[in-house]
Amino acid sequence: MTEDRVGDGQLVQLLVLPSQTEAEILALQLISNGVRAVVFPSDASGWAPHLGLIQGARLMVFETDLDAASDLLEDLESLAAEDGGPTFDQ
């Protein structure tokens, strides 16, 4: 029987992004690099899409992964800046 790893410590907010799509893309980048991440959309699962425009989507990581996630975001941001792409506000 396999045992699922639930997590270490608490979930903490890494970023708030303007859209759920942007948050999901960054979450996938983090996950593919070994950082456990999840997105908390603020649109009430589609029932109140206007809330997403006001509150954004929260990108969450475990507290124990926070430093690794921040370092990875810095690396992604520097790559984007080199290409003239967007940057993240932390």
ABEGO torsion letter per residue (X at the ends): XBBBBAEBEBBBBABBBABAAAAAAAAAAAAAAGBBBBBBBAAGGGABAAAAAAAEBBBBBBAAAAAAAAAAAAAAAAAAAAAGBBBBBX
